[in-house]
């Protein structure tokens, strides 16, 4: 079998890999549940390639992500529930329906009007989807306000979306000030639990730490910032500055294990100052 630019070849390859008698033993054994973590991982690798500005890697990672879609569609086809063409039809139907200002007679002169159209249509789709699920026996009660937030999201992103949904019915603080006060309150409770635990990790400590992180995600939302994006930026900054410590150790012919915390902190601060000067020159 030869490579191709046609999506049908990828579908053929996946079908061949999943053939019980002649396919790949590993691929044949996989299920929706076992493949799901790989799907999430591939999405993150796409995001990483974008952040690194690497178009070569981005092309490859998008292919890997597309493979995940084809993989799930193939398993669904084997179960007799849907196939890849159904996935394509569903998303094209959705995009046409959600853009009546492009494909229909609605008017949207700016992004705000587009968002209003989008929210109205999504609400209609949500109601229709709930009716279809109920007819299929997949839902025995009306969906709650938070049911539309995926549970498999990164926890920080899930927290932000849960809070945003709850805010739609007024379950929210109006300003950042009370949220900051809540963070301090949660930190006090965490500190108290740390003291009570005498240094051992406890379920109660984990619970209090979760409350702190949830409150921090809430603050980010009130500041109109994305907590996942903010933390990702800090992670990249940590990588750069720690790499500067490693470079300094290498220049000095030393091992990191031989450096004291004060010495490493000095190199960290030096890297921080260099970054500050570089920003000023831009």
C-alpha positions, -999 to +999 in steps of 0.1 A: +000+000+000+013+034-010+010+068+008-015+093-007-028+128-003-063+114-004-081+109+030-096+076+017-061+060+018-058+068+055-092+052+061-081+021+042-049+019+062-068+021+095-093-006+083-063-028+074-047-023+108-080-033+125-086-065+106-087-093+132-068-119+111-043-098+091-040-065+110-018-053+137-023-072+170-019-040+190-044-020+169-069-048+169-070-048+207-077-011+212-110+004+223-124+039+225-113+040+262-077+029+255-073+053+225-088+084+242-056+093+261-036+092+229-062+115+213-057+141+241-019+137+239-019+144+201-040+175+206-014+188+231+014+180+207-004+201+180-006+230+204+031+225+213+042+227+177+022+259+173+038+275+204+072+265+190+064+280+156+075+248+139+055+243+107+072+210+099+062+195+132+028+210+130+021+193+097+031+159+112+012+165+145-020+174+126-016+142+107-013+123+140-044+141+154-064+133+122-054+096+126-071+097+160-103+108+144-101+081+118-093+055+145-124+064+165-145+065+134-133+030+123-141+015+157-175+031+156-181+016+121-171-018+134-198-013+161-223-003+135-229+031+151-213+056+126-185+059+102-160+085+090-184+100+064-209+105+092-183+125+112-176+147+082-213+152+075-220+161+112-193+188+113-201+203+079-238+204+089-228+222+121-205+247+105-231+256+078-258+259+105-236+280+128-227+305+101-260+317+086-243+351+080-220+333+055-242+305+041-277+319+048-296+352+051-286+363+086-265+394+090-235+398+113-214+429+108-189+423+136-175+396+159-200+405+186-230+398+164-214+366+153-210+355+189-247+362+195-257+341+165-234+313+176-248+312+211-284+311+199-277+283+175-257+263+200-286+266+224-310+252+198-285+224+189-282+215+226-319+212+230-322+191+198-293+169+209-309+163+243-341+152+225-323+128+203-304+113+232-336+109+252-353+092+222-323+068+220-326+061+257-292+077+265-305+103+289-330+098+316-332+134+328-328+169+315-292+179+312-279+202+339-262+235+332-227+221+337-233+189+318-220+205+286-185+209+301-164+179+292-149+160+322-118+151+302-106+186+299-074+197+318-086+204+353-077+241+351-095+246+319-125+226+332-126+248+363-127+280+341-156+266+320-176+254+349-174+288+365-183+305+332-214+283+329-225+289+365-220+327+360-248+326+333-274+322+361-257+347+384-237+323+405-206+344+404-188+374+420-191+406+400-155+418+405-120+404+410-117+417+446-139+391+463-122+364+443-088+375+456-102+375+492-115+339+485-080+329+474-065+342+507-092+323+526-085+291+508-047+295+513-053+300+550-073+268+551-046+250+532-020+263+556-040+251+585-043+216+570-006+215+563+001+223+600-024+197+612-010+170+589+026+174+604+041+172+569+023+142+556+001+145+524-035+139+533-068+138+513-079+169+532-047+187+521-054+177+485-089+190+488-078+223+501-052+227+474-078+220+448-099+248+463-070+272+460-065+262+423-102+265+416-102+300+431-071+310+411-088+299+379-118+320+389-096+350+393-081+345+358-116+344+343-126+377+361-094+392+347-104+380+312-073+358+311-070+321+303-055+302+333-043+274+311-025+298+288-011+318+317+003+287+333+017+274+300+035+307+296+050+303+331+060+267+323+079+279+292+095+307+313+106+281+339+121+259+311+141+289+298+155+300+331+163+265+343+181+259+310+201+291+318+212+275+351+222+244+333+242+264+308+259+283+336+269+251+353+283+237+320+303+269+314+318+265+349+325+228+344+302+219+373+274+195+379+240+209+389+241+186+420+272+205+432+256+239+430+240+254+461+204+267+460+218+302+464+241+298+434+212+284+413+190+313+424+216+338+414+217+323+379+179+323+378+178+360+387+205+367+361+184+350+334+154+370+346+173+403+342+185+393+307+149+386+297+138+419+310+165+438+291+156+419+259+119+429+263+129+465+267+149+465+235+120+451+214 
